Every structure is written in C-alpha cells, then in structure tokens.
Amino acid sequence: MADTPTQPPQSRGEKRHDSHLGRSYAAFIQHLCEVGKLEPGLAECAAVSVINALLHRIQPGEAKDLTAQLPRKLVEFLPKEGQQPGRVYGKSRDDFLRVVAEDLRKDASEVEGLVRAVFQGLREHISDGEADDVESNLPRELQDLWRRTQ
C-alpha cells in the first residue's frame, strides 16, 4: 500500500476561521430561504446559478469586487473563469432568466422569483456602494430586475 499524505491537524485559529466561513455561508443561505421562501437546497442552487450568471454580465474588475464581498464558501461553488465553455450569456433579461432556468432545470417562467430573491439577498449582503457598482454594470433590462429587489 502506498502512503497517503496526511493533512496536519488544524490549529485552533484555523478551526475558528473555518467555522466562521461556514456560519457566514449558512447565514447567507438562511437569509435567501427567508427572503424567497425557499428550501435550503434550492436556495443554494439558485444562489450559485444566479450569481454565476450575474458575474458573466458585469465587467471583470467589478465581478472580482463583488466576489470579494461574498461568503468564501459560496465563491468556492462558483465556476472559475473559463470553466463553462460554449455558454452564451446574452444581455437581455430573457437571456439571463433562460441561463438560470437551464442551470436549475426549470422553465424560464419559474425562475424570476428565484432571481429576485437572490438579488435581494445579495443587495442586503454587499455594501451599498458595491450594489450601485453592480447595477451600473448591468444592461438596462437587468438593472430594472436588480432594482425591483429594493
């Protein structure tokens, strides 16, 4: 049998940090559940799908700024740049809803409420300045959807 490398035990500080990251993510998902009246599994999937679609519609620098304000555990679930070959991210509201619907395997008519819930959760989680920056990076149709969460 080959020896497998073992991880050194975590220090108390590392455990505390990991616990904080988990609580931050859990609090974000719980908030989405409350805002959108969603089951936790759907809230997690919707968060990843909607945020991923959003990140593909804003400037790379702004996407980086937004990602910096998200719970780290959530960021780990997001595809890294270039990991979705062949995806078409249009600029219209309908394109946005279609991409989310495809990811969640739902009809496009079913996902607007999910998108609104995630947008609201995001707006309440990030700074006001970051929310304004995200809005200014979105096409007009998506700005309207982003604003309707206020």
C-alpha positions in Angstrom: 0.0 0.0 0.0 1.2 3.4 -0.9 1.5 6.0 1.8 -1.0 8.8 1.5 0.0 12.3 2.6 -1.9 13.4 5.7 -3.0 16.9 6.5 -1.5 18.3 9.6 -4.1 18.9 12.3 -5.7 22.4 12.2 -4.8 24.9 14.8 -7.5 26.4 17.0 -7.3 29.6 14.9 -7.8 27.7 11.7 -10.7 25.8 13.1 -12.3 29.1 14.3 -11.7 30.7 10.9 -13.3 27.7 9.1 -16.2 27.8 11.5 -16.7 31.5 10.7 -16.7 30.9 7.0 -19.3 28.1 7.4 -21.5 30.3 9.5 -21.2 33.2 7.1 -22.3 30.9 4.2 -25.1 29.3 6.3 -26.4 32.8 7.3 -26.4 33.9 3.6 -28.3 30.8 2.5 -30.7 31.0 5.5 -31.4 34.6 4.6 -32.2 33.6 1.0 -34.6 30.9 2.4 -36.4 33.6 4.3 -36.4 36.2 1.6 -37.6 33.9 -1.2 -39.5 31.3 1.0 -37.1 28.7 -0.4 -36.0 25.3 0.7 -32.3 25.3 1.6 -31.2 23.1 -1.3 -33.0 25.3 -3.8 -31.6 28.4 -2.2 -28.1 27.1 -2.6 -28.5 26.1 -6.2 -30.3 29.3 -7.0 -27.5 31.4 -5.4 -24.8 29.7 -7.4 -26.7 29.9 -10.7 -27.9 33.5 -10.3 -24.6 34.8 -9.0 -22.7 33.0 -11.8 -24.9 34.4 -14.4 -24.6 37.9 -12.8 -20.8 37.7 -12.8 -20.8 36.9 -16.5 -22.7 40.1 -17.2 -20.5 42.7 -15.4 -17.0 43.9 -16.0 -14.3 41.5 -14.8 -13.0 44.1 -12.2 -16.5 44.6 -10.9 -17.0 40.8 -10.8 -13.9 40.5 -8.7 -15.1 43.2 -6.3 -18.5 41.6 -5.9 -16.9 38.2 -5.3 -14.7 39.6 -2.6 -17.9 40.5 -0.6 -19.5 37.1 -0.9 -19.1 34.3 1.7 -15.9 32.4 0.7 -17.7 29.0 0.8 -20.2 30.3 -1.8 -17.3 31.5 -4.0 -15.9 28.0 -3.9 -19.1 26.7 -5.6 -18.9 29.2 -8.4 -17.2 28.1 -11.6 -13.9 29.6 -12.2 -13.4 31.8 -15.2 -13.3 29.8 -18.4 -14.9 26.7 -16.9 -18.1 27.0 -18.8 -17.1 26.6 -22.5 -19.9 27.2 -25.0 -22.2 29.1 -22.7 -23.9 32.1 -24.3 -24.6 34.9 -21.9 -26.7 37.5 -23.7 -27.5 40.9 -22.4 -31.3 40.8 -22.2 -33.4 39.9 -19.2 -34.9 36.9 -21.0 -31.4 35.6 -21.8 -30.5 36.0 -18.1 -33.6 34.1 -17.0 -33.0 31.4 -19.6 -29.5 30.7 -18.4 -30.6 30.4 -14.8 -33.5 28.2 -15.9 -31.2 25.9 -17.8 -28.8 25.7 -14.8 -31.7 24.9 -12.4 -33.5 22.6 -14.9 -36.7 24.7 -14.6 -38.9 26.6 -17.0 -37.8 30.2 -17.6 -41.2 31.4 -16.3 -40.5 29.8 -12.9 -37.1 31.4 -12.2 -37.9 35.2 -12.0 -38.9 34.8 -8.3 -35.7 32.9 -7.6 -33.6 35.6 -9.3 -35.3 38.3 -7.4 -34.7 36.5 -4.1 -31.0 36.0 -4.8 -30.7 39.6 -6.0 -32.4 40.9 -2.8 -30.1 38.6 -0.6 -27.1 39.9 -2.5 -28.1 43.6 -2.1 -28.6 43.1 1.6 -25.3 41.3 2.0 -23.0 43.6 0.0 -22.2 47.2 0.6 -24.4 49.9 -0.9 -21.5 51.1 -3.0 -20.9 47.7 -4.4 -24.7 47.3 -5.1 -24.6 50.6 -7.0 -21.5 49.5 -8.9 -23.1 46.2 -9.9 -26.2 48.0 -11.1 -24.3 50.4 -13.2 -22.6 47.5 -14.9 -25.8 45.8 -15.9 -27.8 46.3 -19.1 -31.0 48.4 -18.6 -33.3 45.4 -18.5 -31.3 43.7 -15.8 -30.9 47.0 -13.9 -34.7 47.0 -13.6 -34.8 43.5 -12.3 -31.9 44.3 -9.8 -33.8 47.5 -8.6 -37.1 45.6 -8.1 -35.4 43.9 -5.2 -35.2 47.2 -3.2 
